[in-house]
Amino acid sequence: MVVAGGSGRRFGCLKQLQPLGGKRVLDWSVAAVSAAAGNCGVVVVVPEAESTRSDLPGNVLVAGGSTRSGSVRRGLDALPATASHVLIHDAARPLASQLLVNRVALALAEPGVLAVVPVVPVTDTIRSVDGGAVDRTRFVAVQTPQGFEIETLRAAHAAGAEATDDASLVDALGRPVVHVDGDPQNLKITEPSDLILAEGLLMEGMG
C-alpha cells in the first residue's frame, strides 16, 4: 500500500504529484514496492478529489481520509481478503531502493515477526524542548516502507487512534516491532527544496 492522501498544505500543492526525474513523485513510490506486492498488487490511497483519475499508478485507487491513519484504514479495507502481510509506504519517500524494500519484506517473512520498521541513526545533535542535550545514540529515525502481519495492523487500527506512522500503533498494542537498517538516501519530500535534492540523488544513481 502506498499512502498518498495528503492535502499538501505545508508543501503548497500535492507534492506526491510533482514531477521528479521524468515521472511524478507518486510514480517512483509505487514502483518501489510493486515487485514486493506480487499478485496482490498495490493499493494507492490518494486525496478524494484525485481518486477517479485514470492516469495514476497502482492496481486500486482509494480515496483517503482526513488523517494519515484514516487513510491507511481505508487502504486496509481495499486489500484483497487473501492478503496476510502488507507493506505501508509513504508516497513522500520516492527514493526507497529495491534493496531496502526487500530487506523489510524478508524480515517480515521470518516466523513470528509481526511488524518491521527500517531505521537510520540520528546524526544531528538532539536537545529536549525544555533544554539540555539528549544522548542521540538512544534514538533512531524511522522510515517507510514498514511491514506488518495484516491482522496485527488491523488490530492496531481498530480503536481509530492517530499516529504519524503505523508502527507506533503496533507499539501501543504491546506487540514487538523489529528494526532493520534503513537507507540514508530514502529521504522524505517535505519542502520544495527536497525535490531538488531528490532529483540530484536520482541523477547520481543513474550515472
HUUR-V517590 format. One record per residue. N is the residue number from 0. RES is the residue in three letters. PHI is phi in radians with two decimals (* if undefined). PSI is psi in radians with two decimals (* if undefined). BURIAL is # if it has 24 or more other ideal C-beta (glycine too) atoms within 12 Angstrom, else .. Layout:
# HUUR-V517590
n res phi psi burial
N RES PHI PSI BURIAL
N RES PHI PSI BURIAL
This chain:
# HUUR-V517590
n res phi psi burial
0 MET * 2.37 #
1 VAL -1.98 2.16 #
2 VAL -1.66 1.96 #
3 ALA -2.34 0.62 #
4 GLY -1.60 0.07 #
5 GLY -1.14 2.62 #
6 SER -1.52 -0.21 #
7 GLY 1.33 0.41 #
8 ARG -1.05 -0.85 .
9 ARG -1.21 -0.66 .
10 PHE -1.32 -0.53 .
11 GLY 1.81 -0.15 .
12 CYS -2.93 -3.12 .
13 LEU -1.32 1.69 #
14 LYS -1.09 -0.50 #
15 GLN -1.17 -0.28 #
16 LEU -1.89 0.16 #
17 GLN -1.36 2.58 #
18 PRO -1.17 2.50 .
19 LEU -2.70 1.99 #
20 GLY 1.00 0.68 .
21 GLY 1.47 -0.03 .
22 LYS -2.24 -2.86 .
23 ARG -1.88 2.77 #
24 VAL -0.91 -0.80 #
25 LEU -1.08 -0.66 #
26 ASP -1.04 -0.77 #
27 TRP -1.12 -0.73 #
28 SER -1.17 -0.71 #
29 VAL -1.18 -0.73 #
30 ALA -1.06 -0.58 #
31 ALA -1.07 -0.61 #
32 VAL -1.85 -0.04 #
33 SER -1.07 -0.75 #
34 ALA -1.10 -0.66 .
35 ALA -1.29 -0.34 #
36 ALA -1.28 -0.45 #
37 GLY 1.02 -2.46 .
38 ASN -1.23 -0.30 .
39 CYS -1.26 -0.40 #
40 GLY 1.29 -3.09 #
41 VAL -2.00 2.12 #
42 VAL -1.52 2.24 #
43 VAL -2.03 2.15 #
44 VAL -1.73 2.11 #
45 VAL -2.20 2.90 #
46 PRO -1.00 2.55 #
47 GLU -0.94 -0.67 .
48 ALA -1.17 -0.33 .
49 GLU -1.76 -0.03 #
50 SER -1.29 -0.18 #
51 THR -1.84 0.10 .
52 ARG -1.23 2.53 .
53 SER -1.74 -0.08 .
54 ASP -1.78 0.18 .
55 LEU -1.68 2.60 #
56 PRO -1.34 2.97 #
57 GLY 1.88 2.83 #
58 ASN -1.53 -0.55 .
59 VAL -2.39 2.24 #
60 LEU -1.76 2.34 #
61 VAL -2.25 2.40 #
62 ALA -1.26 2.25 #
63 GLY -1.35 3.01 #
64 GLY -1.65 -2.94 #
65 SER -1.44 -0.20 .
66 THR -2.33 2.92 .
67 ARG -1.08 -0.81 #
68 SER -1.10 -0.67 #
69 GLY -1.10 -0.64 #
70 SER -1.18 -0.71 #
71 VAL -1.08 -0.73 #
72 ARG -1.09 -0.68 #
73 ARG -1.15 -0.65 #
74 GLY -1.15 -0.69 #
75 LEU -1.04 -0.69 #
76 ASP -1.12 -0.40 .
77 ALA -1.63 -0.08 #
78 LEU -1.25 2.62 #
79 PRO -1.04 2.55 .
80 ALA -1.09 -0.40 .
81 THR -1.45 -0.15 .
82 ALA -1.19 2.29 #
83 SER -1.89 -0.39 .
84 HIS -2.42 2.76 #
85 VAL -2.57 2.49 #
86 LEU -1.78 2.31 #
87 ILE -1.93 2.06 #
88 HIS -2.17 2.38 #
89 ASP -1.42 2.28 #
90 ALA -1.05 -0.42 #
91 ALA -1.28 0.03 #
92 ARG -2.04 1.34 #
93 PRO -1.35 -0.19 #
94 LEU -1.75 0.26 #
95 ALA -1.04 2.19 #
96 SER -1.44 2.78 #
97 GLN -1.10 -0.59 .
98 LEU -1.07 -0.76 .
99 LEU -1.15 -0.79 #
100 VAL -1.04 -0.76 #
101 ASN -1.13 -0.65 #
102 ARG -1.08 -0.75 #
103 VAL -1.17 -0.80 #
104 ALA -1.10 -0.71 #
105 LEU -1.18 -0.68 .
106 ALA -1.14 -0.65 #
107 LEU -1.19 -0.48 #
108 ALA -1.34 -0.17 .
109 GLU -1.20 2.50 .
110 PRO -0.99 2.33 .
111 GLY 1.44 -0.09 .
112 VAL -1.43 2.25 #
113 LEU -1.88 -0.45 #
114 ALA -2.69 2.45 #
115 VAL -2.33 2.35 #
116 VAL -2.31 2.26 #
117 PRO -1.42 2.39 #
118 VAL -2.36 2.71 #
119 VAL -2.26 2.65 #
120 PRO -1.10 2.61 .
121 VAL -1.45 2.14 .
122 THR -1.76 -0.37 .
123 ASP -1.37 2.70 .
124 THR -1.22 2.35 .
125 ILE -1.94 2.34 .
126 ARG -2.18 2.57 .
127 SER -1.33 2.72 .
128 VAL -1.17 -0.40 .
129 ASP -1.68 0.23 .
130 GLY 1.78 2.55 .
131 GLY 1.82 2.36 .
132 ALA -1.26 2.61 .
133 VAL -2.03 2.48 .
134 ASP -1.19 1.82 .
135 ARG -1.20 -0.32 .
136 THR -1.20 -0.24 .
137 ARG -1.49 -0.05 .
138 PHE -2.23 2.69 .
139 VAL -2.36 2.73 .
140 ALA -1.68 2.39 #
141 VAL -1.67 2.45 #
142 GLN -2.14 -3.12 #
143 THR -2.22 2.78 #
144 PRO -1.33 2.54 #
145 GLN -1.90 2.53 #
146 GLY -2.02 2.53 #
147 PHE -2.51 2.52 #
148 GLU -1.21 2.26 #
149 ILE -1.18 -0.62 #
150 GLU -1.22 -0.54 .
151 THR -1.13 -0.75 #
152 LEU -1.18 -0.69 #
153 ARG -1.08 -0.74 #
154 ALA -1.11 -0.66 .
155 ALA -1.13 -0.56 #
156 HIS -1.62 -0.12 #
157 ALA -1.07 -0.56 .
158 ALA -1.43 -0.08 .
159 GLY 1.32 0.36 .
160 ALA -1.25 2.83 .
161 GLU -1.98 2.51 .
162 ALA -2.75 2.81 #
163 THR -1.40 -0.25 .
164 ASP -2.62 2.90 #
165 ASP -1.39 -0.51 #
166 ALA -1.07 -0.55 #
167 SER -1.10 -0.63 #
168 LEU -1.24 -0.61 #
169 VAL -1.17 -0.69 #
170 ASP -0.97 -0.74 .
171 ALA -1.13 -0.42 .
172 LEU -1.34 -0.25 #
173 GLY 1.47 0.26 .
174 ARG -1.58 2.58 #
175 PRO -1.28 2.51 .
176 VAL -2.10 2.14 #
177 VAL -1.53 2.37 #
178 HIS -1.71 2.41 #
179 VAL -2.21 2.86 #
180 ASP -1.13 2.26 #
181 GLY -1.51 -2.81 #
182 ASP -2.36 2.09 #
183 PRO -1.00 -0.44 .
184 GLN -1.49 -0.05 .
185 ASN -1.43 1.09 #
186 LEU -1.31 2.76 #
187 LYS -1.78 2.23 #
188 ILE -1.34 1.92 #
189 THR -2.06 -0.75 .
190 GLU -2.04 2.76 .
191 PRO -0.95 -0.58 .
192 SER -1.12 -0.43 .
193 ASP -1.15 -0.51 #
194 LEU -1.13 -0.66 #
195 ILE -1.13 -0.76 .
196 LEU -1.12 -0.77 .
197 ALA -1.08 -0.71 #
198 GLU -1.05 -0.75 #
199 GLY -1.10 -0.72 .
200 LEU -1.14 -0.65 #
201 LEU -1.11 -0.80 #
202 MET -1.10 -0.68 .
203 GLU -1.10 -0.72 .
204 GLY -1.21 -0.48 .
205 MET -1.50 -0.25 .
206 GLY -1.38 * .
